Structures are given as structure tokens and as C-alpha cells.
């Protein structure tokens, strides 16, 4: 990784795309991006048109790539939602989970309670939980059927 020149940023920027809002604030090398709907904002940003010079990367690898660029510039961004910090990207961030999921050593996810509250607030957990329970019951019945059939 090439080490770039450190950058100082003074920011107070409100972003809106497809009805999703975020607020970026910071002074120096530490920035905070806050949004009330982090998953929906990420989904919207992920679908946005990029300048022609930017390569197309999506999903977790895009997060890792952004974190690496921020590290080279000496910048840290904390992405926060209503429950607290969801992810820290860039200089000084890092975790094994971040490296495994994004490919970058400069990604650190927030605490389990914050991540769980963010997911449960924005993903229909009950619907998926019910579907998962139904799938487990079907798998158990199928396994029982296979075992009983082999005994004959």
C-alpha cells in the first residue's frame, strides 16, 4: 500500500439521494457520517452512478476499498446510525472481522448491540425468522424421513 499525504478536512455536508439522507461533519482527519437509515442509505449509494474514472466495485469489497483510500489520506470516518457507530473506516480502524469481510485491514465494525439494533430496525427480522424456523422444521422432517427410510 502506498502511503499518501495526510489531508485535513473541514466538513458540514448534508447528502440526499433517492430520499435517503446523511450528514457528514468533521474537522481535521476525523469525520462522522450520520444517517437515520444506514442500510437503505448504503443500498442507495451502491446503486448510484459513479464517475467514469472510478472502477465498479460493490458490496463489502467496496467498503474495504474506500477504507484503504481513507487510510492513505490519513482520514477516519465513523458511520453512525440511531444506535451508535456502525463502522469505522480508514486511519486507526481495524479488526479481524473487518479484514475478513471486506479485504481491508482499515475496517472496524461497531459493537454487536449496535449492529443488531440497526439490522432489526431495518430488516423485517420476524418475517425472516419465521422463514428460517420453517426451513429448519422442513430440514428436520426431511432428515427424519431419510433415516427412517434407510432402516427399512
N, C-alpha and C positions, 0 to 999 in steps of 0.2 A: 504494500500500500504506500502510495506517495503522500508525504506529509506536506500539506499546503500551508499558506499563510493564514494565521488566525484572523477572524473577522469579528468586528463588533457591530451589533445590530440594535437599533432603537426602533421598536415596532409597537403600533397600536392599530391593528388592521382587522376589520370585520369582513368576513368572507361569506357569500351566499351563492349557492349553486343548486339548481333544481329544488329550491325551497329548504335546503339544509343550510344551517348557519353555523359559523365558527368564529371565534375571536382569538387573534394572535397578539400577544403582548410580550414585551421583553425589553431589556436594557443590557447591553454588553454581549455576553456569549450565552446567556440563559434565556430561553423563550418558553412560553406556555401557550399551547393551543387548546382552547376550551370549546367544547360543543355539548349541547344537551342530548344529542342523539349520535354517539360516536360510530356505531356500526352503520347507520344509514348514511352518515357523512362520508365514511370511508368508501362505501359502495358507490356513492355519487361521484366522489373524486376518482375512483378506479375506472369509471365509465367515461370520464371527461376526455375530450380531445387534447392531445399533447402536441407541443411544437414539433415540427418535422425533425429537428436535430436530436430529439430525445428518443432513445430506444424504447420499445414496448416491453414492459415487464409488469406482471400483475401478481396479486396475492402476496403471500408472506415474503417472497424474494424482493418485491418492490419495496417493502418496508426495510429490509436489510440493505438494499442498495442506497436508499435515502439516508439511512443511518451512517453508512460508510462515508457518504459525501459530507454529511454534517460533521463527522469526526475530523475529516481532512481540513475543514474550515474552522475547527475548534469550537463548534456550536453544539449546545444541548437543547433539545425540545422535549418538554413534558406534554403529552397529550392527556387531557383530563376530561372527565365527564362529570355528571352529577354526583357520583360516588367517590371521586378522587382520581389519582393518577392511574391511567390505564397502561401507558407505555412511555418509556424514556428512550429517546433516540440520540445518538451522537456521542460527543466527548464525555467521558466519565461514566457512560452507561455500559452495561454488560452483564450477561448471565448465561449460564449453560443453556437454559431453555430458549433464550433469545437466539443464541448461535445455532441451535439445532433446528428451530422452526423457520428462521429467516436467512440463515447462512452468514450472518454478520455477528461479530463479537460486540457490536455497539448498540445492541437492543436489549432493553431490560423491561420485562413486563411488571405491571403493578401487582399488588397483593391479591391473593386468592379471593378474599371477600369483595374487593372492588371489582375484580373481573367477573365474579359470579353475579354480583348485583347488576352489572352492566349487561351481561348476557340475559339474565332473567327479565330485565326491564324491556329488552328489545327483541327477544326471540320468544315465540309462543311455546314456552317450556312445557306447559301442561299438555299441549297437543302432541309434541314430540315425545314427551314422557309416556303418554298413553300409547302412542305408536310403538315405542321401544318395548313397553311392557307386553303389548300384544305380540310383537315379534318374538320375545323371549318365551312366551307361552306356546306359540306355534313351534318354535325350535325344540322345546322340551317335549311336546307331544310327538313330533317327528322322531326325536331320539328314542322315545319310549316305543314307538311303533317299530323302529328298526331293531331294537333289542328284542322285543317280543317275536318278531318275525324270524330272527336268527335262531331262537330257541326251538323252533318247530323243526 
